[in-house]
Amino acid sequence: MDDTGHHLLIVEDDPALQELLVEELSEAGHRVTACDSAEAAMAALSQAPADLIISDVRLPGISGLAWLERVRGEGLECGFIVITAFGTIEQAVEALKRGADDFLTKPLDLAALQEAVFRVLEHRRLAARGEGEAPAHFHGIVGASDAMQSLFHDAARLANSEAPILLLGESGTGKELLARAIHAESPRAEGPFVAVNCASVPAELMESEFFGHTKGAFTGAHEARSGLFQAAQGGSLFLDEIGEMPIALQAKLLRALQEKRVRPVGGERELPVDVRIIAATHRDLEQAITDGDFRSDLFYRLETFSLRLPPLRERHGDLQPLITALIDKHAEAQGKRILGVEPQALEALLGYPYPGNVRELENAIMRAVTLAEGERLSHGDLPERLRQHRPTPATTLPSAEGQAPWPRLEDVEKRYIHKVLEATGGNKRRTAEILGIARKTLYRRLEE
């Protein structure tokens, strides 16, 4: 068991529901331990404290409510959610009186479960702010997933180097944020951080922009001007979208990296510079080399120390903490009080693939906070593309060769489910999405 994410303890004696809960919450980025009785859960807690317990009421041996009372009596500060197929108002009130944070009934709505887990963990985090550990982050970049923790570890190690760094990743993954974090982590933190998007500077002005120019160097150069290298002296220069830099300037950049000197346009002598280069691109630079658009010697100079930022679809477990952080950020900026997300809205936020990555998620949250009329973001507050997104449906049925001309619907459905399950490598979440059914429905069909 690694040390990232939240540790959730599931106490459920129904094997199918226990498997569903473990899979659902594990895929959301949590570390999950499952037990089938309160007695087994007590033993598990003695081995590893939990951030949140999700327990059925009806359990063999000690009941869920008695188990809840015992947990609270021992002063454990973890969250506690009670679930039951026999929910009543009286039971809900009793569970809350004994210290439960929330109460859900079967058949379980997975979106409601995710929101409840999200809400309880966030409430506990806010209550303990300043006392416990902060959420996993690297200079403000949120990321508890394995991919992001590995990235933070490598970035912190490279920050102490003086070598150039190349950041690779799709648009919107946060390359500039990581560049700023590396600068803040480095011995150059007290120096300037200068950022430029190479795609936004006209090619004819780029050399002057980078290296400066002397008075009269070209038409319009009425006075001498320092370039970005001089502006970043003693600090870091971030070259975003370096793949868009004209190839003629790439040679001069390579020379500046090697010699640590630059020559202003129109100048007769070179000037020493002390700058750490951090470059970034979403392009395939090796393909650009093949196409003749990028110098191989500059690529190999930069690529020695490269970091890849994973797209948001590869770090699904970070979605909920990112949603929380972004809601807090934009609610505070707009002077609003936003306490949560309605289940349908949360389902849409968690189910969208985000081709624009974190930038697209942030824009969606900013819009939702702006439009929110209450204290919870609703489905209608989200951008239309999130509201209308549906999983790609399966388009073909498995072959019926060798079967009777008119097989029973039950047999066709059974073969179809198993065919899709096989195609997804046993991934029940993806299978349910392709079939267009709830995951709990899939589990029931598989049991049957």
Order of alpha helices (4+ residues) and beta strands (2+ residues): beta-alpha-beta-alpha-beta-alpha-beta-alpha-beta-alpha-beta-beta-alpha-beta-alpha-beta-alpha-alpha-beta-alpha-beta-beta-beta-alpha-alpha-beta-alpha-beta-alpha-alpha-beta-alpha-alpha-alpha-alpha
